């Protein structure tokens, strides 16, 4: 896999923004042999300055940093570049920050600790190297979801989804294998209108009936997790 990575990224410039110097060094060492150039910054202010001065193809940024957070930096970058791929790194986070990361069109949120393979795969997904495979996600049992058209299909037949169902399914898919808390579901799907845990459960059950129950797992007292087995 890594030879393919080297071929695909040989002309790409990567910006890493991380205030943990030890992790910053590890990240740089992990990818420098595969890319054209790695630029590093220790906070959002430095990261923004580098982005404005250099040609950057991909940003890997911690969320929580002194002086300027990764979210604030990315918000400034989005004002003049709406398309550069961004991968956020975090050890923990609030629902509000996760929603903001999604709204900033981040390609993924990589939770610490992670290994080199997870980082490389996230980079490839962010650069749309796996665009066809990632756009059309196989949910098994004949179900597929298309991120571009926002269509759920069963053996090529389109299953009707409401806008809330689309948002809920995509939220679970973007965080698959990780529990998504009730509060994040409420804020992202219902936004300012809000929803009670009972209303969310009823909505989850309706979505389960359109796919299959085992796909969405109830995490007692926390929320839900989507697992593709």
C-alpha positions as CSV (number, residue, x, y, z in Angstrom):
1,X,0.0,0.0,0.0
2,X,2.8,2.4,0.9
3,X,4.4,2.4,-2.5
4,X,1.0,3.4,-4.0
5,X,0.8,6.2,-1.4
6,X,4.3,7.4,-2.4
7,X,3.2,7.6,-6.0
8,X,0.0,9.4,-5.3
9,X,1.4,12.0,-2.9
10,X,4.8,12.6,-4.4
11,X,3.8,16.1,-5.7
12,X,1.6,17.0,-2.7
13,X,2.5,19.6,0.0
14,X,1.1,18.8,3.5
15,X,0.7,21.3,6.4
16,X,0.7,19.8,9.9
17,X,-0.6,22.0,12.8
18,X,0.0,20.5,16.2
19,X,1.1,22.0,19.5
20,X,2.3,18.8,21.1
21,X,5.9,18.9,19.8
22,X,6.5,15.1,20.3
23,X,3.4,14.3,18.2
24,X,4.2,16.9,15.6
25,X,7.6,15.2,15.1
26,X,6.0,11.8,14.8
27,X,3.4,13.0,12.3
28,X,6.1,14.7,10.2
29,X,8.3,11.6,10.3
30,X,5.3,9.3,9.4
31,X,4.5,11.0,6.1
32,X,7.6,13.0,4.9
33,X,8.9,10.1,2.8
34,X,5.6,9.9,0.8
35,X,5.0,13.6,0.0
36,X,6.7,16.4,-1.8
37,X,7.0,18.7,1.3
38,X,5.8,18.8,4.9
39,X,5.3,22.2,6.5
40,X,4.8,22.3,10.3
41,X,3.2,24.8,12.7
42,X,2.8,24.8,16.5
43,X,-0.5,26.7,16.6
44,X,-3.2,28.1,14.4
45,X,-1.6,31.4,13.9
46,X,1.6,29.8,12.5
47,X,-0.5,27.4,10.4
48,X,-2.6,30.3,8.9
49,X,0.6,32.2,8.0
50,X,2.2,29.2,6.3
51,X,-1.0,28.4,4.4
52,X,-1.1,32.0,3.1
53,X,2.5,31.8,2.0
54,X,2.8,28.3,0.6
55,X,1.0,26.1,-1.8
56,X,-0.8,23.5,0.5
57,X,-2.7,20.5,-0.8
58,X,-3.8,19.0,2.5
59,X,-4.0,20.2,6.1
60,X,-3.7,18.0,9.2
61,X,-4.6,20.0,12.3
62,X,-5.2,19.5,16.0
63,X,-8.4,21.1,17.2
64,X,-7.3,22.3,20.7
65,X,-4.3,24.7,20.6
66,X,-3.2,27.8,22.4
67,X,-3.2,31.2,20.6
68,X,-5.6,30.0,17.8
69,X,-7.5,26.7,17.7
70,X,-7.6,24.5,14.6
71,X,-11.2,25.3,14.1
72,X,-10.6,29.0,14.2
73,X,-7.7,28.7,11.8
74,X,-9.7,26.5,9.4
75,X,-12.6,29.0,9.6
76,X,-10.2,31.7,8.4
77,X,-8.8,29.5,5.7
78,X,-12.3,28.7,4.4
79,X,-12.9,32.4,3.7
80,X,-10.5,32.3,0.8
81,X,-10.2,28.5,0.1
82,X,-13.4,26.5,0.4
83,X,-11.9,23.3,-1.0
84,X,-8.5,22.5,0.6
85,X,-9.0,19.1,2.4
86,X,-8.7,19.3,6.2
87,X,-8.2,16.4,8.7
88,X,-8.8,17.3,12.3
89,X,-7.0,15.6,15.2
90,X,-8.5,15.4,18.7
91,X,-8.2,13.3,21.9
92,X,-11.7,14.4,23.1
93,X,-14.2,17.0,22.0
94,X,-17.5,18.7,22.6
95,X,-20.5,18.2,20.4
96,X,-20.3,21.9,19.3
97,X,-16.7,21.4,18.1
98,X,-17.6,18.2,16.2
99,X,-20.5,20.0,14.5
100,X,-18.3,23.0,13.6
101,X,-15.7,20.5,12.2
102,X,-18.4,19.0,10.0
103,X,-19.7,22.5,8.9
104,X,-16.1,23.5,8.0
105,X,-16.3,20.6,5.5
106,X,-13.5,18.6,7.2
107,X,-12.7,15.3,5.5
108,X,-12.5,13.5,8.8
109,X,-11.9,13.8,12.5
110,X,-9.1,11.4,13.6
111,X,-9.3,10.5,17.3
112,X,-6.0,10.2,19.2
113,X,-4.3,7.8,19.7
114,X,-4.1,6.6,16.1
115,X,-1.5,4.7,14.1
116,X,0.3,5.4,10.9
117,X,-2.0,3.3,8.8
118,X,-5.1,5.2,10.0
119,X,-3.4,8.5,9.3
120,X,-2.4,7.5,5.7
121,X,-5.9,6.1,4.9
122,X,-7.4,9.3,6.2
123,X,-5.1,11.3,4.0
124,X,-6.0,9.2,0.9
125,X,-9.7,9.6,1.6
126,X,-9.3,13.4,2.2
127,X,-7.6,13.7,-1.2
128,X,-10.4,11.7,-2.9
129,X,-8.0,8.9,-3.9
130,X,-10.7,6.5,-3.0
131,X,-13.4,8.8,-4.3
132,X,-15.4,6.1,-6.1
133,X,-15.2,3.6,-3.2
134,X,-15.8,6.3,-0.6
135,X,-18.6,8.1,-2.4
136,X,-20.6,4.8,-2.7
137,X,-20.4,3.2,0.7
138,X,-21.3,-0.5,1.0
139,X,-23.5,-1.0,4.1
140,X,-23.8,-4.7,3.4
141,X,-27.0,-6.8,3.0
142,X,-27.5,-5.2,-0.4
143,X,-27.6,-1.6,1.0
144,X,-25.4,1.2,-0.3
145,X,-25.2,4.9,0.5
146,X,-24.1,7.6,-2.0
147,X,-22.5,10.6,-0.3
148,X,-22.7,12.7,-3.5
149,X,-26.4,12.1,-4.3
150,X,-27.4,11.4,-0.6
151,X,-29.3,8.3,-1.8
152,X,-29.7,5.1,0.1
153,X,-30.3,2.1,-2.2
154,X,-31.2,-1.5,-1.8
155,X,-30.0,-3.6,-4.8
156,X,-30.1,-0.4,-7.0
157,X,-33.6,0.6,-5.8
158,X,-33.7,4.0,-4.1
159,X,-35.1,4.1,-0.6
160,X,-36.7,7.4,0.2
161,X,-35.1,9.4,3.0
162,X,-36.2,12.6,4.6
163,X,-33.7,15.4,5.1
164,X,-33.4,14.6,8.8
165,X,-32.8,10.9,8.0
166,X,-30.1,11.8,5.5
167,X,-28.4,14.0,8.1
168,X,-28.7,11.4,10.8
169,X,-27.3,8.6,8.6
170,X,-24.4,10.7,7.4
171,X,-23.6,11.7,10.9
172,X,-23.4,8.1,12.0
173,X,-21.5,7.1,8.9
174,X,-18.9,9.8,9.4
175,X,-18.3,8.6,12.9
176,X,-18.8,4.9,12.3
177,X,-17.3,2.6,14.9
178,X,-17.5,5.4,17.4
179,X,-20.5,6.2,19.7
180,X,-22.4,9.4,18.7
181,X,-24.0,10.9,21.8
182,X,-27.6,12.0,22.0
183,X,-26.7,15.6,22.3
184,X,-24.6,15.6,19.1
185,X,-27.5,13.9,17.2
186,X,-29.9,16.4,18.6
187,X,-27.7,19.4,17.7
188,X,-26.7,18.2,14.2
189,X,-30.0,16.7,13.0
190,X,-32.6,18.9,14.8
191,X,-30.4,22.0,15.2
192,X,-32.2,24.8,17.0
193,X,-35.5,22.9,17.2
194,X,-34.1,20.3,19.6
195,X,-35.4,16.8,20.3
196,X,-35.8,14.6,23.4
197,X,-34.0,11.3,23.8
198,X,-37.3,9.5,23.3
199,X,-37.9,11.4,20.0
200,X,-34.4,10.5,18.9
201,X,-35.0,6.8,19.7
202,X,-38.3,6.8,17.7
203,X,-36.5,8.4,14.8
204,X,-33.7,5.9,15.0
205,X,-36.2,3.0,14.9
206,X,-37.8,4.5,11.8
207,X,-34.5,4.6,10.1
208,X,-33.7,1.1,11.2
209,X,-36.8,-0.1,9.4
210,X,-35.5,1.4,6.2
211,X,-32.2,-0.4,6.5
212,X,-31.6,-3.3,9.0
213,X,-31.6,-3.1,12.8
214,X,-28.1,-4.5,13.4
215,X,-26.5,-1.6,11.5
216,X,-27.2,0.9,14.2
217,X,-26.3,-0.1,17.7
218,X,-27.7,1.4,20.9
219,X,-25.0,2.4,23.3
220,X,-26.8,2.5,26.6
221,X,-26.9,5.9,28.3
222,X,-24.7,7.5,25.6
223,X,-26.2,7.4,22.1
224,X,-25.8,5.2,19.0
225,X,-23.0,3.7,16.9
226,X,-23.1,2.5,13.3
227,X,-21.0,-0.6,12.7
228,X,-20.5,-2.2,9.3
229,X,-19.6,-5.8,9.9
